[in-house]
């Protein structure tokens, strides 16, 4: 996984056990997400939620993220408490998953727990990514893609199992297993750095942000309007329209995650030779093509081959955008910039269009909705192309040393 220290005498010695612990965090985090996330919409549909209600619920979840995540991350950046915030987000996720199924309640109670789960889920993943990048920079290792590959492997392992569990025991056990996975995380978090910047770096930071970040945020908004539509309703579309079983949906999600691993193992080398802005554009446009391709399916025959293509494009998109934000941000506000890019703007997109996506799903169908999503991905890519110069990134010292 890591480069040999004997072949890189200028780099600090890092025990392999430490690298394995960092990889384990990614594996368990995404294992816990993968066992429940693909089946949330199906669970809600099974207990009487409509597409419009699911769209409204995603909008409320987005509002919760918009309200809490930026403030919490800004405070964590200001006082250097990023790891402490991560602890809190993981605990919130545990409470939400258990509360959703172990405490009987109405649709309102369940909706509240889903909102809490959503409000703690993506912010915690984003913060974990930045803390991992900070740790790797401290060790002068450019292997974020290799580390992140363990997350894809964890997702793949649990989603295929989740489909079988759901087919036999229903959806509630998946929430319990997700909570248990997050519980396993807690003792391992001490390996992460407490903060992304030292006190002298926080005091010396400029309050302004690069202009390119705002252009990136506009592109991300367009992309996530489409991505949220596909994410919220693809499982329902696969089951209702294409005739896929719960087991096939779980297998498809598992194979899609497995297909990310080769790309993630190679992307560190690719990014040493290829402009990170170009890889981001290819990733977004490729995912849009996948959404359009899904809308053309007439059965499940091509579902797995199509979703296997997702791995490469998703890797290009998620790794490129995470590293790009890290490179153009000051260490003192990088966690806030990451949450703006990967939580706040996606949340805003869902808040403004989640109910509309649900209404479109109910009234024009999934095929037309996914085609609109693909168009938005093209527009997002076009904005990045037009504003390419403003997105010029500055390599960090750690990345330069690791190259």
N, C-alpha and C positions, 0 to 999 in steps of 0.2 A: 504493500500500500504506500509506504513512505519511501523517499529516496534514502539511500544508504548514507549515514553520517560519515563513514570512512571515505566515501567518494566526494563529500562536500564538507571539507574541513573548516570552512568559514562559517558554517551554520552551527548553532548551539545544539548540543546533544539532547535528543528528546526520546525518552524510553518508549518502546513500542507499546507498552501497556497503556501509556497515556493516550496515544493515538487510537488504540482500540477502545478506550473508554469514550472518547469523543465520537467515534463511529457508532458505539452502542447507543449513545443518546439519540442519534439520528434514527437508528433502526427501531428502537422502542417507541419513539415519538410518532413515527409514521405508521408503525404497526398499530398503535392505538387509534390513529385517525382512520386508517384503512379498513378496520374491522366494522366501523359504523357509518362513515361518511357516505359511501355509495348507496346506502339503504335508508337514509333518513327520509327522503321524499316518498319512497315506497311505504315506509312505516306510517307516515302521515296520511297517505292516500288510503291505506288499509283500515284506518280508524275513522275515516269519513271526511278528511280535508279535501277541498277542491283545489284545482290549479290556481284559481284566484286567491284562495286563502293561503296557499303555499307562497305565492308571490308576495302577498302582504306580509307574511311572516319573515321572508327574507329581507323585505324593506325595513321592518322593525329591527331585525338583527343588525342591519347596516347602520341604522340610526344609533343603536347602542355602541357599535364600534366607533362611529364618528364622534360620539360624545365622550367616550372614556379613553380610547387607545391613544390619541395624540397627547392628551393631557398627562396621562400616566407615563408615557415614554419621554415627554419633555421634562417632567420632574425627575425621572430616572437619569436622564442625560445631565441635568443641572447638578444633581447631588451624587452622581456616580453610583446609582443603586440598580443597575440593570439586572444583575443576577437575582437580587431580591424580588424585583418585579416579576421575573420569570417564574420564581417559586410561586408567587401569588396567582399567576395565570394558570399554572398547572393545577393548583389546588381548586381553583374555580371550575376548571374543566371536569375534574373528578366529581365535584358536588353536583354539577349540572347533569352529567350522565347518570349518576345514581338517582338523583331526584326525578328524572324523566320517567323512570320505570319502577322504582321501588316504593315511591310514595303515590298512592292512588290520588287522582285528581281529575279535573275537567280538562277540556281542550285549552282553556286559558292557562292552567298550571303547566301543562305540557309545553305550550307555546313559550311560556316564561323560561322553562328549563332549556329549550332549544335556543332561545335568544342568548341565554347565559353561556351555553356551550359555544355558540358561534362567536360571541364577543371575546371569549378567552382563547379560542382555537387558533385562528390565523395570526393574531398578535403574538401569541407565544411561539409559533413556528418562525415568524419573522425575526423575533428577538433571538431565538436560538441560532438562526442562521448568522446574524451579525456577531453574536458572542463567539460562535465557532470561527468566523473569519478573523475576529480580533485575536483569538487564541492562536490561529495558524500564522498570523502576521507576527505575533510575538516569538513564535518558533521559527519564523522565516521559512515557512512551507507553503508552496502554491499547489495545494492538493484539495481544494474545497470541493471540486467535482467528484473526486474519489470518495471523500467523506460523505457527501450528499447521496452518493450511490447506495450507501447502506440504508438510507431512508426509503429509497425506492424498493429495495429488497424487502424491508420490513412491511411496506404497504402490500407488496405482491404476496407475501406469505399469508397475511391475515385476510386479505380480501377473498382469496379462493376458499379459505376455511369459513369465512363469514357467510358466503353464499350457501354452503352446505348446512351450517347451523341454522340459518334463516329458514331453509326449506324444511327442516325437521322441527325446530323449536320456536320459530317465529323471530320477530325482530328485537324484542326487549332484551334477551341475553346479550346481544351485541353491545348494547350500551354499558352493561355491567363489565364485560370484558375490556371495553375501551377504558373504563375507569380504573380497572386493575392495572392495565398497561401504564397509565399515567402515574399510578401509585408507585410502580417499580422505578420510575424515573427519579423520584425525589432524592434517594440516597446518593445518586450518581452526579448530582448537579454541582458538587464542590469542585469538580475538575474545571468548570468554566471560570473565566475571569470575572471578578466582581463588577467590573466596569469596562467601558470601551475607551476611556481616556483617563489619564492621570490628572490630579488636581491642577498642575501647572498648565496642562493642555486645555482644560476646561476654562481656566481664567484667561487664556490667551486667544480663545476662539473668537472668530468674527461672527456676528449675528446674521449676516447676509448669507444667502444661498446662491449657488451659481445659476445663471439664467437658463442653462440647459436643463436643470432639474425641473423647472416649471413646464418646459416644452415636453419633457418626458412624462410629467404627470398628466398633461392633456392627452397624450397618446395612450397612456395607461387607462385613462377614463374610457376612451372609445373601445379599447380592447376588452375591458372588463364588463361593459354593457353586454357585449356578445358572449363573453365567457360565462357570465352568471346565468344567462338564458340557457345555454347548453348544459351547464352543470346542474341546474335546478330540475330540468325536465328530461334529460337524456335517458335516465334509468326508466322513467315512466314510458317514454317513447319506445325504448327497446322492448319492454314487457308488453305494453298494450298493442302497439302497432306492428312490431316485428315478431312478436310471439316468443320472446326470450324468457327463459325460466330464471328464477332467483339464482340458481347455481351457475347458469351461463353468464348472468350479469356479474356475479362475483369472479368467475374465471376470466371474463373479459377485462375487468378492472385489474386483476392480478397480472395478466399477461401484458397489459398496457404499462404497468409499473415495472415489470421485468424488462420491457423493451427500453426503459430509460437507462438501465445500468450500463450497457456498452457505451452509450453516448456520454454518460457522466464520467466514466473511467478515462475517456479520451479528451474531454473538453478542456482540461487544463492545458494539454499540449496544443490543442487547436487555438486557444486564446492567446498563446504566446506568438502565434504566427498570423492570426486573422483579427481584423478590427472587431472589437466587442460590439460596436454599434451594428455592424453588418450581421453578426450572429443573432442579435436580438431581433432585427427585422425579419430574417429568415424564419426564426422561431414563431413570431406572431403570425406572419403570413401563412406558414405551414399549418398552424392550428386552425386558422380560418378555412383553409382548404379541407381540412379534416371534418369540420362542422358541416360544410357544404356537401362533402361526400356522404356523411351520415344521412343527410336529408334525401339522398337518392336511393337509399337501400329499400329493397322490397321484401327482404327476409333476413334471417340471421346468418346466411351462408358467408357473406363477406364482412360480417361484423368484426370478427376477431382479426382478420388480416388488416382491416382498416385501422382498428385501434392499436395494432402493433406499430403502426407508423407514428403514433402519437409520441412515443418515447423520445425520439430524436428531436422533434420540434419543441416538445415541452421542456426538454433539457436546455436547448438553446435559449428558450425564452426565460425560464426561471433562474438559471445560473447567470446568464448574461445580465439580466436586470439587477440581480442582487449584487454582483460584483461591480457593475457600473455605478450604482448608487454609492457603494462603499468607496470607490475610487475618487469620485468627485465631491465627497463630503468630508468635512473636518471631523476628526475623531470625537470631538465633544458633542456633535449633534447628529452623528451618523445613525444612531438607533432611531431618533425621531424621523430622519429622512427615510429610513427603511420603512417605518410604519406608515408614513405619508404615502409612499409609493405602493406598498403591498397590502395595506389595510384601509387607510383613510380614503384614498381615491377609489379603490374597488368598492368600499362601503358606500361612498357617495353615489357611485354608478348604480349599485343595487337599490339604494334608497330611492333614487329618482325614477328608476325604470323597473324595479322588481315587480310591482303590482301590474304595470303595463305588460311585462313579459308574461305574467300569469294570465292576464286577460287575453293576450294574443294566443297563448297556448290553448285556452278554452275555445276561442272563436275562429282562429285561422289555422290551427293545428301546428304540430311540432315541426313539420317539414319547412313550412314558410318561415317559422320563427328561427330555425337554424340557418336558413339562407340569409336572413337579415343579419344574424350574428356574424356570418362569414363576410358580409359586406363591411361591417364595422371593423373587422380585423384588417381588411384591405385599407380602409381609411386610416386606421391607426399606423399601419406600416408607411403609408404615404406621408403622414405628418413627420415621421422620423426621417424619411428620405429628404424632404424639403428642408428640415431644420438640422441636417446632419452636422454642419460645422459648429452649431451652438452646443452640440452634445459631445464635443471633444473632451475626452477624459484625460486626467493626469494620473499616470501609474503611481501607486504608493511606493514608498521606499521598500516595504516588505516584499512587494511583488517584483520589484526590480531586482532585489537581491536574490530572489528565489528563481528567477528566470535562468 
